[in-house]
């Protein structure tokens, strides 16, 4: 909406630049607003940023699932066969809450499993544990850390992107709103079509109701007067406060 409003208003502003220059809305200023409009339109919105974050989060979850299954099947299954799940040795690996660990604790757990399995390699080798298993676990731990970092960066990118978009949008809106008020004053009671070029929300009746203003009312001029909660018994009274007597 902001891009559309800016585009429409600038069309009228470039036409009226000779008048607007006296109020600091020069050709250069209007061109800067046009460039700001384009730059704002190119910024990723929150929907896009959230989608990127969701994609990276899913990638991390997929890597964690792959790593968890590898630990429990390829490593801990062999520890269980050698020592049983109730043994002190098995419990020392600390995999009981592997499915619910926080990211940092999960990463530490992977290295603990790798270290303990390496220390017990001689006793676990008879149940099929190989150095390839340990190397694969180390690789998965590194890949999980990388996926976690990418997700964390996506979180930062989203927060930064939202702040950047809000700041750019607010700056552009402030310029557009000032231009809107100036343009309406310039064309007030002179050209309805030019006046409407500077109305920010022309499809809303509230914009037309802002036709109220000081000064003489020309003959046959119709003013839109805002009113709410009127009933059949309501009445509107007018007072002539100008220098020309009313008839």
Secondary structure, DSSP 8 states (H G I E B T S, - for coil): -HHHHHHHHHHHHHHTHHHHGGGT--HHHHHHHHHHHHHHHHS--HHHHHHHHHHHHHHHHHHHHHHHHHIIIIIHHHHHHHH-TTSHHHHHT--TTTTT--HHHHHHHHHHHHHHHHHTHHHHGGGT--HHHHHHHHHHHHHHHHHHHHHHHHHHHHHHHHHHHHHHHHHHHHHHHHHHHHHHHHHTTT-HHHHHHT-TTTTSHHHHGGG--SS---TT--------S--TT--------SSS---
